[in-house]
Amino acid sequence: MKRRRSALVMMLLVLVLLAALAGAQSRYARTIRSNLAVGWGPSTRHNYALNKYYTGIGDLNVGYKPADGSGVLGSSIYRQQSMTVSRPDRGAPAPQKFAVRPATPQARRLYQAPSYRIPTVRVPARAPAGAIGAYLSTSTASASAYYAAAAPAAAKAPRQIPKQVLTSLVPAEPAKHRQQMIEGERAFSEAKYARALGHFETARRLSDDSPESLLSLGRTSFALADGSYSTTAEHLCKVLEIVPELPMVRVFPRSFYGNQQDYLQHVSKLEAHVKAHPDDFEAQFVLGYLRWRQGKEDQARQVLGTLVAAADVPHLTKGAEILLASIAGAEQVRLDELPEMAEAVEYPCAGIRLSLPKGFKLAPLDRARQILKAASSSKEEAMTIVLAGQPVGEGVTPEGIWDYAMRFWRTNPAVSELALIEERDVSIANLPAVGRLFTYSSRGIKAASLGLCFIREVERPDATGDAAPIRIGYALLVTSARKQMHSMIGVINAVARSTELTKISRPIDTPMELTDTIVRDLHGKYALRVPAGWSSGHDEMGVVMGRMDYLLGGVASPGVRVITLDVPESMSAKACGESAIAHASKQQGFKIKILSQGPAKMGQIEGYQFVVEKRTPLRASPTAAGKAGESKFSEPFIEVGRMVSAPAGDGRRSFYVVIVTCYDSDATQAQAVMDKLSDGFVPLRSSRR
């Protein structure tokens, strides 16, 4: 139930962004052409104050790739190319990266990372090969070196490490301290912390301060701490000097505890100590490290940032700065993890080809502007991907789409704590785009969304002379729980990289295939299979379905509506249809010409069909004499109405009327759509029964 509730909340902002794509688009003014030039007004710019140590969406640049490493910790340091986080500015321009890249030489940055100085740590010549291996065999290893941009020619191929959590720091290769590490970890898991401390201290001496032994000593002194955490802080600071990239390694203190209750008690004890002694900076440092290992990134930054600002203890300040920078580096690496992608799929009616990560399943479309919607199959990491599109006016920009959406969200009572974290000019499929990362809360659910908005121009099918092109705005949005923010960024990065623009096809000219998705009448009277790429939903009359035609200004063509009518049992299908046509003509002012009529099946049920050419009344124009002139009508479009009936009880009969509307199409095309839909029509039991 909680997961379902979370998924519903995650989709809330997705639906609002779809509304933003429509934005101030006026309603289809009963003529296809009138909708092509409608747009939003000028966009507004905003400035946002951000947390000092927040890392944001990223530079979108190729970053440093660490050298190959080996050993327990070294082999756990990895990196892949992808969207990167904001990093301390070292003054050197970073190479460009991603299919998403700065759209202008002066890319907008709402966030500037702190310019604190990261000390360069010389690697001792005695650094053991089995500890962090070749990764520490370079001349220097520091957070500063980690952030340095490497020339593409010098960069080695990206690589991955196993994703499992390290539960042992015992070296795999023969070493003098190996047995002591084995005995120490065994004693620690058995809650014999004092004995473990002795083994790890011996291992430290034998290995000449190996990072594995120092990290084990820090964990054990934390377990034994009684009012002082200075020894734990000292060991952690020393490890960070040797391995500033430590947060990239998936090694968590609680994984080494045989008794998890002990771990919880030790953490609770530390929290109480820090609360009672706010000036104990050693304890604050240890708490900041643990907060990171607990996945509480914001709290870790807050604790460590406060320590850097307040503490006057050089080794602690230095350790906190390295830890802050290396945490950002670890997040950088997490952002750079590209998921394994499925084969690319083309969406011809939207002019888009892209890939989705494996494990994502397509979901039914429930909004007309949606091109695709997918959800991850992972129960632990619920995530949604939505791509939407809408023809927009001449004055609309990607920023305008975002600004409209943000203004709407701020007035939505279901959304609170909405915060724009970062905005960046990027590009996707060689088009300029604007990316925004923001967080929000809704009904207690903390979520994050990252989206890219971009606009393309296509020539009108009937273009003559200086006719303006059709402009289509796209929005690619990924939504997840806030704690999965970094995985979300990797997902959108991979999807954006795969995105290509293709020729746009009209839905009426695209092969139509029925899916296994079923849309049911709200009263349980009938069901329809939804064609691939179509959106479906309900209005006050019944089921509605359709597919947006971008080349006709965004109208649903084909569009389908199903109406249920309860009539006297003696009325035939033909009489029902004729009555409806007469009403639309006389009472509503439509100009209707019957092209054909006759028996037709809906599913396996015999029924009746009308094919009509229809014109919508626009307005009446008075003559010069002041008398009413003749009415003006829209361009003609085709409607096919097919109806079947079933007894409703009490001397009445229910007619299920399926109406297919097609613009700029002929009767043969419209009837082909109806024939396909009829294959997926299933009458259900009467609600009265």
VOGU-3710 file (C-alpha; in Angstrom, 3 decimals, decimal comma):
1> mkrrrsalvm> 0,000/0,000/0,000  2,837/2,364/0,882  4,583/1,661/-2,425  1,354/2,241/-4,358  0,801/5,491/-2,485  4,366/6,556/-3,217  3,958/5,788/-6,900  0,768/7,848/-7,065  2,494/10,804/-5,451  5,455/10,455/-7,786
11> mllvlvllaa> 3,123/10,692/-10,760  1,539/13,907/-9,470  4,237/16,205/-10,803  4,419/14,157/-13,984  0,787/14,960/-14,701  1,299/18,648/-13,907  4,215/18,849/-16,326  1,977/17,384/-18,986  -0,486/20,161/-18,238  2,356/22,659/-18,550
21> lagaqsryar> 3,035/21,449/-22,052  -0,530/22,409/-22,880  -0,092/25,472/-20,637  -1,921/28,459/-21,930  -2,793/26,643/-25,143  -6,346/27,777/-25,842  -8,884/25,077/-26,420  -9,095/23,720/-29,953  -11,220/26,502/-31,483  -13,287/24,121/-33,566
31> tirsnlavgw> -10,846/24,407/-36,411  -7,636/22,460/-36,786  -5,488/25,332/-38,011  -6,350/27,764/-35,206  -4,380/25,795/-32,613  -1,031/26,001/-34,386  0,055/29,479/-33,328  -1,064/29,541/-29,715  1,701/29,961/-27,123  2,678/31,121/-23,664
41> gpstrhnyal> 3,823/34,549/-22,643  7,415/35,476/-21,724  9,139/33,282/-19,191  10,460/34,551/-15,889  13,821/33,870/-14,316  14,378/32,875/-10,715  17,365/32,708/-8,422  17,560/30,083/-5,734  19,719/29,918/-2,637  21,325/26,508/-2,316
51> nkyytgigdl> 23,068/24,638/0,455  26,819/25,252/0,447  27,775/21,623/0,005  24,946/20,612/-2,305  26,258/18,992/-5,490  23,319/19,496/-7,825  22,616/18,148/-11,291  26,185/18,485/-12,411  28,563/19,975/-14,897  27,590/17,651/-17,732
61> nvgykpadgs> 31,278/17,273/-18,442  33,699/14,397/-18,838  35,459/14,060/-15,524  38,486/12,322/-14,100  38,675/8,540/-14,305  40,775/6,921/-11,570  43,466/4,500/-12,563  42,837/0,800/-12,337  43,074/-0,463/-8,776  43,222/-3,712/-6,919
71> gvlgssiyrq> 42,869/-4,864/-3,351  39,873/-4,745/-1,076  39,310/-0,995/-1,110  41,070/-0,064/-4,323  39,097/-2,466/-6,470  35,903/-0,925/-5,125  36,658/2,485/-6,615  35,057/2,815/-9,993  33,630/5,302/-12,457  31,705/5,542/-15,690
81> qsmtvsrpdr> 30,989/8,379/-18,052  27,758/10,244/-17,511  26,137/13,395/-16,247  28,390/14,739/-13,463  27,761/16,673/-10,269  28,909/20,224/-9,587  32,470/20,248/-8,363  34,854/22,755/-6,787  36,023/25,149/-9,478  39,768/24,716/-10,037
91> gapapqkfav> 39,940/27,292/-12,799  40,617/24,825/-15,604  37,914/24,295/-18,210  36,484/20,799/-18,161  35,918/18,943/-21,414  32,375/18,630/-22,686  30,407/15,418/-22,289  27,073/13,667/-22,647  24,552/13,928/-25,404  23,389/16,607/-22,982
101> rpatpqarrl> 25,932/19,427/-23,129  26,015/23,204/-22,593  23,876/24,913/-25,199  25,914/28,123/-25,012  29,511/28,909/-24,046  28,149/30,592/-20,915  26,021/27,811/-19,439  23,801/29,011/-16,618  24,815/27,831/-13,153  22,532/28,492/-10,220
111> yqapsyript> 24,895/26,564/-7,985  28,591/27,248/-7,547  30,448/24,672/-5,486  32,550/25,927/-2,559  36,088/26,965/-3,401  37,665/25,618/-0,222  41,171/24,309/-0,712  41,601/20,546/-0,698  45,044/19,499/0,543  47,092/17,359/-1,790
121> vrvparapag> 48,052/14,142/-0,024  51,295/12,494/-1,041  51,089/8,736/-1,218  53,770/7,126/0,901  56,258/5,065/-1,037  55,438/2,228/1,314  51,761/2,114/0,235  50,936/-1,610/0,127  49,910/-2,958/-3,255  47,275/-5,132/-1,661
131> aigaylstst> 45,459/-2,235/-0,049  44,436/0,101/-2,794  46,748/-1,203/-5,434  47,758/0,666/-8,509  45,233/3,382/-7,707  47,652/4,678/-5,057  50,726/4,064/-7,164  50,341/7,455/-8,832  52,414/10,388/-7,558  49,490/11,941/-5,722
141> asasayyaaa> 46,060/10,900/-4,636  43,660/13,459/-3,245  40,228/14,882/-3,661  41,832/17,655/-5,690  43,372/15,090/-8,029  40,072/13,274/-8,219  38,336/16,397/-9,470  41,025/17,283/-12,005  39,724/17,003/-15,562  41,627/14,387/-17,523
151> apaaakaprq> 42,259/14,832/-21,220  40,155/12,367/-23,234  43,286/10,876/-24,786  44,721/10,119/-21,369  41,490/8,742/-19,957  41,304/5,002/-19,663  38,189/3,062/-20,545  35,509/3,290/-17,844  35,057/0,211/-15,726  32,735/-1,132/-13,072
161> ipkqvltslv> 33,110/-2,946/-9,801  30,787/-5,490/-8,214  27,826/-3,690/-6,674  27,731/-5,839/-3,542  28,569/-4,346/-0,164  32,020/-5,190/1,208  31,605/-7,178/4,406  35,286/-8,016/4,866  38,520/-6,049/4,552  40,761/-9,105/4,753
171> paepakhrqq> 43,270/-8,969/1,869  42,832/-11,729/-0,672  46,534/-11,935/-1,415  49,066/-13,344/1,097  50,205/-10,676/3,545  51,810/-10,505/6,973  48,732/-8,926/8,495  46,146/-11,133/6,795  45,633/-13,562/9,685  45,315/-10,718/12,178
181> miegerafse> 42,578/-9,144/10,024  40,761/-12,479/9,892  40,921/-12,907/13,671  39,918/-9,276/14,252  36,832/-9,470/12,046  35,782/-12,759/13,641  36,081/-11,268/17,128  34,204/-8,115/16,049  31,282/-10,103/14,604  31,098/-12,003/17,909
191> akyaralghf> 30,844/-8,677/19,792  34,314/-9,236/21,356  35,331/-5,694/20,575  38,342/-5,412/22,884  39,890/-8,583/21,423  39,165/-7,297/17,913  40,934/-4,042/18,738  44,110/-5,918/19,624  44,109/-7,908/16,374  43,514/-4,821/14,244
201> etarrlsdds> 46,273/-2,890/16,041  48,694/-5,737/15,307  47,523/-5,770/11,689  48,190/-2,019/11,470  51,770/-2,434/12,658  52,447/-5,395/10,363  50,969/-3,664/7,321  52,548/-0,285/8,020  49,240/1,585/8,387  47,234/-0,132/5,680
211> pesllslgrt> 43,907/1,657/5,097  42,011/-1,577/5,761  43,533/-1,930/9,216  43,007/1,765/10,029  39,366/1,620/8,971  38,875/-1,490/11,097  40,485/0,259/14,077  38,164/3,222/13,611  35,105/0,983/13,576  36,251/-0,943/16,658
221> sfaladgsys> 37,161/2,156/18,684  33,700/3,501/17,826  32,139/0,341/19,253  34,232/0,701/22,437  33,832/4,488/22,795  32,790/5,651/26,254  32,542/9,435/26,283  35,340/10,054/23,763  35,460/9,606/19,997  38,872/11,151/19,405
231> ttaehlckvl> 40,526/7,810/18,556  37,798/6,953/16,047  38,107/10,397/14,421  41,901/10,081/14,288  41,765/6,738/12,458  39,131/8,000/9,980  41,147/11,138/9,219  44,240/9,057/8,555  42,334/6,727/6,203  40,931/9,710/4,299
241> eivpelpmvr> 44,399/11,157/3,835  45,545/7,910/2,261  42,292/7,150/0,436  40,314/10,384/-0,095  37,984/8,460/-2,394  36,862/6,229/0,511  33,144/7,175/0,248  33,089/5,608/-3,218  33,707/2,212/-1,656  30,582/0,330/-0,586
251> vfprsfygnq> 31,796/-0,513/2,900  29,342/0,141/5,751  30,060/-0,164/9,487  26,855/-2,046/10,244  27,798/-4,816/7,794  30,580/-5,956/10,147  28,352/-6,290/13,201  27,187/-9,775/14,053  24,617/-8,237/16,383  22,733/-5,432/14,630
261> qdylqhvskl> 21,255/-4,313/17,937  24,779/-3,429/19,077  25,228/-1,224/16,027  21,980/0,638/16,668  22,916/1,157/20,314  26,364/2,473/19,406  24,879/4,952/16,911  22,254/6,062/19,418  24,965/6,539/22,012  26,942/8,755/19,624
271> eahvkahpdd> 23,876/10,823/18,742  23,106/11,422/22,403  26,735/12,391/23,062  26,784/14,936/20,219  23,507/16,432/21,412  24,849/16,767/24,945  28,304/17,993/23,828  27,847/20,201/20,718  31,470/21,364/20,973  32,922/17,848/20,696
281> feaqfvlgyl> 34,143/18,148/17,123  35,696/14,674/17,055  32,267/13,175/17,798  30,689/15,458/15,170  33,186/14,250/12,600  32,381/10,605/13,337  28,649/11,366/13,195  29,060/13,068/9,809  30,848/10,004/8,440  28,151/7,674/9,792
291> rwrqgkedqa> 25,377/9,820/8,351  26,930/9,354/4,913  27,179/5,607/5,425  23,534/5,572/6,499  22,530/7,181/3,207  21,622/10,505/4,861  23,625/12,725/2,525  22,025/16,032/3,505  22,590/15,418/7,208  26,194/14,400/6,533
301> rqvlgtlvaa> 26,858/17,639/4,672  25,176/19,689/7,376  27,178/18,122/10,215  30,502/18,277/8,365  29,871/21,760/6,997  29,165/23,054/10,506  32,356/21,404/11,720  34,455/23,059/8,987  32,995/26,463/9,850  33,328/26,153/13,642
311> advphltkga> 36,204/23,830/14,465  39,718/25,140/14,963  41,329/21,709/14,907  43,501/21,412/11,763  43,398/17,644/11,330  39,627/17,531/11,825  38,993/20,442/9,473  41,243/18,854/6,892  39,526/15,484/7,317  36,059/17,033/7,088
321> eillasiaga> 36,982/18,944/3,926  38,366/15,811/2,307  35,301/13,863/3,397  32,947/16,507/1,996  34,803/16,598/-1,283  35,075/12,839/-1,532  31,389/12,450/-0,706  30,693/14,704/-3,669  33,066/12,539/-5,681  31,243/9,402/-4,603
331> eqvrldelpe> 27,957/10,958/-5,635  29,649/11,868/-8,890  30,436/8,222/-9,465  26,914/7,168/-8,554  25,584/9,658/-11,067  27,903/8,204/-13,658  26,514/4,702/-13,319  24,698/4,122/-16,574  22,012/1,461/-16,380  21,973/-1,332/-18,896
341> maeaveypca> 19,671/-0,264/-21,697  17,124/-2,163/-23,737  16,987/-1,868/-27,516  15,904/1,474/-28,910  12,245/1,859/-29,856  10,861/4,379/-32,317  7,730/6,392/-31,643  6,987/7,545/-35,195  3,954/9,694/-34,392  6,125/11,768/-32,036
351> girlslpkgf> 9,287/11,676/-34,142  11,403/10,171/-31,354  13,585/7,085/-30,990  15,052/6,196/-27,593  15,983/3,388/-25,226  14,737/2,641/-21,728  16,788/0,987/-18,990  16,264/-2,730/-18,620  13,801/-3,447/-15,840  11,445/-0,647/-16,864
361> klapldrarq> 8,048/-1,696/-18,158  5,769/0,427/-20,300  2,610/1,553/-18,563  -0,723/2,599/-20,106  -0,889/6,227/-21,252  -3,543/8,210/-19,403  -2,942/11,696/-20,823  -3,280/12,770/-24,451  0,156/14,414/-24,521  2,032/11,383/-23,232
371> ilkaassske> 4,297/9,641/-25,716  5,499/6,981/-23,320  5,268/6,152/-19,646  7,341/3,497/-17,938  7,899/2,319/-14,378  10,739/0,352/-12,834  9,929/-3,186/-11,777  12,132/-2,863/-8,694  10,166/-2,811/-5,435  13,077/-1,150/-3,647
381> eamtivlagq> 13,577/1,661/-6,156  10,232/2,853/-7,514  10,877/5,194/-10,433  8,860/6,486/-13,369  9,852/7,840/-16,771  7,460/9,963/-18,813  7,986/11,541/-22,220  5,332/14,014/-23,331  4,920/16,313/-26,308  2,691/19,195/-27,379
391> pvgegvtpeg> 2,713/21,663/-30,302  3,588/25,111/-28,909  3,424/28,683/-30,125  6,177/30,875/-31,531  6,985/32,585/-28,231  7,310/29,433/-26,136  10,738/28,414/-24,834  11,873/25,413/-22,772  12,224/27,786/-19,819  8,654/28,939/-20,380
401> iwdyamrfwr> 7,368/25,381/-20,166  9,226/24,868/-16,901  8,181/28,235/-15,431  4,538/27,553/-16,172  4,776/24,171/-14,474  6,589/25,548/-11,417  4,012/28,319/-10,959  1,235/25,734/-11,125  2,944/23,424/-8,619  3,434/26,265/-6,134
411> tnpavselal> -0,311/26,872/-6,070  -1,172/23,181/-5,742  -2,272/22,486/-2,137  -1,163/18,848/-2,458  2,451/19,911/-3,048  4,655/21,400/-0,338  8,335/22,166/0,137  8,801/22,545/-3,616  12,408/23,528/-4,229  14,245/24,013/-7,489
421> ieerdvsian> 17,666/22,582/-6,770  19,390/23,349/-10,028  18,739/24,460/-13,570  21,104/24,029/-16,487  21,263/24,786/-20,183  22,035/21,512/-21,928  21,167/19,858/-25,203  19,531/16,617/-26,218  19,487/15,118/-29,700  21,520/18,160/-30,807
431> lpavgrlfty> 18,802/20,559/-29,682  19,137/23,131/-26,873  17,286/22,069/-23,755  16,792/23,140/-20,164  17,216/20,643/-17,339  15,763/21,169/-13,902  16,202/19,144/-10,750  13,696/19,772/-7,967  12,356/18,185/-4,830  8,957/18,334/-3,161
441> ssrgikaasl> 6,752/16,676/-0,582  3,199/15,491/-0,923  1,205/13,824/1,836  4,375/12,936/3,683  6,158/11,481/0,647  9,495/13,107/-0,160  10,208/12,900/-3,884  12,528/14,311/-6,509  12,086/14,905/-10,223  14,573/15,648/-12,954
451> glcfirever> 13,404/16,719/-16,368  14,614/18,018/-19,693  12,465/20,304/-21,851  13,323/20,980/-25,485  11,600/22,200/-28,641  11,949/21,104/-32,252  10,604/22,623/-35,450  9,144/20,660/-38,347  7,819/21,845/-41,659  4,080/21,918/-42,086
461> pdatgdaapi> 2,708/19,241/-44,422  0,872/21,920/-46,407  3,587/24,577/-46,133  3,520/27,282/-48,774  5,634/30,394/-49,058  6,819/31,725/-45,707  4,582/29,530/-43,560  5,965/29,192/-40,048  7,076/25,683/-39,052  5,278/23,605/-36,445
471> rigyallvts> 7,018/23,844/-33,077  6,736/20,847/-30,750  7,724/20,993/-27,096  8,935/17,797/-25,447  9,366/17,046/-21,758  11,349/14,047/-20,499  10,775/13,588/-16,782  12,089/11,033/-14,285  10,505/10,911/-10,815  11,582/8,914/-7,782
481> arkqmhsmig> 11,831/9,000/-4,031  14,241/11,704/-2,931  16,689/9,199/-1,502  17,096/7,709/-5,010  17,923/11,051/-6,587  21,316/9,989/-7,873  20,068/6,806/-9,508  17,371/8,904/-11,132  19,958/11,197/-12,687  21,829/8,245/-14,143
491> vinavarste> 18,597/6,971/-15,667  17,668/10,219/-17,390  21,235/10,593/-18,554  21,163/7,206/-20,260  17,743/7,828/-21,808  18,788/11,261/-23,068  21,945/9,842/-24,610  19,878/7,375/-26,578  17,368/9,927/-27,853  17,235/10,637/-31,570
501> ltkisrpidt> 14,826/12,730/-33,612  13,079/11,022/-36,503  10,535/11,985/-39,119  7,076/12,551/-37,652  4,303/10,383/-39,051  0,589/10,966/-38,789  -1,254/8,429/-36,595  -3,790/7,753/-39,341  -0,932/6,638/-41,607  0,708/4,447/-38,927
511> pmeltdtivr> -0,117/0,734/-38,575  -2,508/0,232/-35,684  -2,038/-2,691/-33,287  -4,139/-3,535/-30,249  -2,376/-4,119/-26,942  -3,392/-6,217/-23,947  -4,223/-3,044/-22,003  -7,945/-2,904/-21,226  -9,969/0,224/-20,492  -13,332/-0,471/-18,867
521> dlhgkyalrv> -16,498/1,509/-18,689  -16,857/2,953/-15,189  -20,281/1,303/-14,910  -18,928/-2,089/-15,932  -20,921/-2,354/-19,167  -18,124/-2,796/-21,725  -14,344/-2,913/-22,191  -11,999/-1,984/-25,027  -8,438/-2,993/-25,840  -6,250/0,096/-26,212
531> pagwssghde> -4,164/0,459/-29,401  -0,402/0,835/-28,997  0,657/4,444/-28,436  -2,866/5,607/-27,619  -3,889/7,320/-24,412  -7,107/6,331/-22,687  -9,302/7,583/-19,912  -12,832/8,578/-19,005  -15,067/11,608/-19,230  -18,630/12,191/-18,090
541> mgvvmgrmdy> -20,000/10,178/-21,036  -17,735/7,138/-20,892  -14,406/5,944/-22,297  -12,222/8,260/-24,391  -9,111/7,246/-26,349  -6,924/8,730/-29,017  -3,528/9,574/-30,392  -2,215/13,085/-30,842  -1,488/14,224/-34,391  1,415/16,666/-34,077
551> llggvaspgv> 1,221/17,668/-37,726  -2,370/18,838/-37,230  -1,668/21,024/-34,232  -2,045/18,423/-31,501  -5,636/17,279/-32,004  -6,529/13,665/-31,259  -6,814/12,074/-34,675  -7,922/9,349/-34,517  -9,983/10,184/-31,466  -12,476/7,764/-29,931
561> rvitldvpes> -15,387/8,282/-27,600  -17,756/5,615/-26,305  -21,218/6,654/-25,158  -23,777/4,496/-23,388  -27,431/5,337/-24,059  -30,422/3,799/-22,299  -33,403/3,875/-24,691  -36,757/2,123/-24,974  -36,344/-1,549/-25,759  -38,278/-1,132/-29,027
571> msakacgesa> -35,781/1,346/-30,544  -33,482/-0,122/-33,204  -29,808/0,721/-33,696  -30,573/2,497/-36,972  -33,305/4,599/-35,386  -31,008/5,464/-32,472  -28,268/6,635/-34,854  -30,642/8,685/-37,008  -32,044/10,354/-33,905  -28,555/11,268/-32,710
581> iahaskqqgf> -27,576/12,742/-36,096  -30,775/14,797/-36,257  -30,141/16,142/-32,752  -26,530/17,121/-33,563  -27,647/18,860/-36,739  -30,688/20,720/-35,492  -29,910/21,361/-31,842  -26,111/21,737/-31,905  -25,674/23,277/-35,338  -23,344/20,715/-36,892
591> kikilsqgpa> -23,381/20,398/-40,658  -23,581/16,640/-41,297  -23,549/14,654/-44,508  -24,185/10,906/-44,318  -21,639/9,112/-46,512  -22,774/5,556/-45,815  -24,737/3,441/-43,373  -25,545/-0,196/-42,816  -25,151/-3,248/-40,572  -21,765/-3,764/-38,934
601> kmgqiegyqf> -20,379/-5,840/-36,077  -18,788/-4,575/-32,888  -16,784/-7,508/-31,647  -19,059/-10,485/-32,198  -22,270/-8,496/-31,775  -24,412/-7,398/-34,699  -24,940/-3,652/-34,828  -25,285/-0,671/-37,128  -22,881/1,933/-38,467  -23,029/5,484/-39,831
611> vvekrtplra> -20,144/7,166/-41,667  -20,589/10,931/-41,863  -18,746/14,024/-42,991  -19,079/16,620/-40,294  -18,404/20,346/-40,010  -18,293/22,253/-36,735  -20,124/25,607/-36,557  -17,660/28,411/-35,886  -19,539/31,712/-35,757  -22,222/33,749/-37,466
621> sptaagkage> -21,226/36,820/-39,466  -23,775/39,666/-39,794  -24,309/41,183/-43,256  -23,897/44,836/-44,112  -27,665/45,208/-43,790  -27,403/44,064/-40,207  -29,204/40,798/-40,794  -27,820/37,462/-39,746  -25,493/36,051/-42,377  -24,831/32,460/-43,118
631> skfsepfiev> -22,966/30,360/-40,559  -19,312/29,494/-41,066  -18,033/26,003/-40,474  -14,718/24,321/-39,869  -13,055/22,186/-42,483  -14,801/18,812/-42,822  -13,740/15,792/-40,808  -14,901/12,188/-40,764  -16,824/10,468/-38,004  -17,729/6,794/-37,879
641> grmvsapagd> -20,371/5,777/-35,366  -20,975/2,106/-34,704  -23,493/0,938/-32,146  -24,555/-2,326/-30,581  -27,132/-2,973/-27,914  -27,825/-5,189/-24,946  -30,877/-5,542/-22,704  -30,791/-3,221/-19,707  -33,871/-4,547/-17,945  -37,091/-2,797/-16,990
651> grrsfyvviv> -38,175/-2,575/-20,605  -35,114/-0,629/-21,725  -32,084/-1,289/-23,878  -28,458/-0,036/-23,585  -26,747/1,130/-26,750  -22,949/1,233/-26,763  -22,022/3,863/-29,359  -18,367/3,913/-30,441  -17,485/7,123/-32,308  -14,217/7,459/-34,250
661> tcydsdatqa> -13,209/10,991/-35,307  -10,483/11,560/-37,908  -9,287/14,932/-39,216  -7,746/15,480/-42,618  -8,524/11,856/-43,471  -10,922/9,985/-45,708  -13,784/7,662/-44,850  -11,822/4,538/-45,759  -9,091/5,372/-43,232  -11,589/6,162/-40,496
671> qavmdklsdg> -13,521/2,957/-41,063  -10,280/0,936/-40,920  -9,687/2,374/-37,438  -13,203/1,391/-36,402  -12,786/-2,140/-37,752  -9,614/-2,579/-35,718  -11,220/-1,228/-32,543  -14,200/-3,538/-32,941  -11,857/-6,534/-32,614  -11,089/-5,403/-29,065
681> fvplrssrr> -14,609/-4,536/-27,943  -16,095/-6,741/-25,217  -19,547/-6,155/-23,699  -19,698/-6,856/-19,978  -22,579/-7,704/-17,701  -25,166/-5,004/-17,315  -24,714/-2,940/-14,198  -28,383/-3,599/-13,408  -27,696/-7,338/-13,335
//
